[in-house]
Amino acid sequence: MPPETINRCPLKAREEEIMDKALEMMTAQGVAGLTIDKLVANVPYSKGTIYNHFTCKEDILTGLCNRSVQNLYDLFCHAASFNGSSREKILAIGYAYMLYSLLHPTEFMLVISAKTPSIFEKASDKRREQHLALEHKLLDSILHVISEGLTEGDFKLQNHLSPAQVAFALWSMCFGTILLLHESLDRCSVRTEMKLERELINHANLMLDGLNWQPYTQAHDWNETIKQYKTDLFPNEIRQLKQLQTT
């Protein structure tokens, strides 16, 4: 291992430790509860050491957001490896997104605040550039499955749509459904009787049927596909989720 790689290892570990503690504080107190001074009081490092890694609180938040996007990318790629049709794979990505939001609610919600100008514009150029590159990579993981669906003839792209627009529409639908029905939020009116997993699958199938992406909802046993997601694709995540729900 080259010397420069060895030297980076403890620096990276320290950076991860700082972000872990910041995440722990936000989980308990919210974003407003995180300050550099409070963070210094909870880690074995000086303020100067923290500033060697992060330029400001907003830089930490963006770093956490970037780590979350990287983890999502890994999960999306795993979802896309599902042994099934392209439609089952694209639905698996949406299911992975839901699981991530339930297992890591603070990180999921952080994406919203980290994208606001008041935070993003204060982050370092390095982390802003990393964020844009990671978002592009995340979108590419969705585009890859869309390209597979087009190549396999599972659906045809309508003239007024591009693959990127389809990917963005699916991403937006999943994000909105998860956000509105997330268990960390109070529910009211029509949302009271809605269950996140069921509605995510319903909304995704409505959209995919509208794109004429086969197999259609009525022509496939989607309950069996969901069972395979749980047993074959995401057994570890399902086990972690059950553990969280019983504590």
Disulfide bonds with the S-S distance in Angstrom:
none
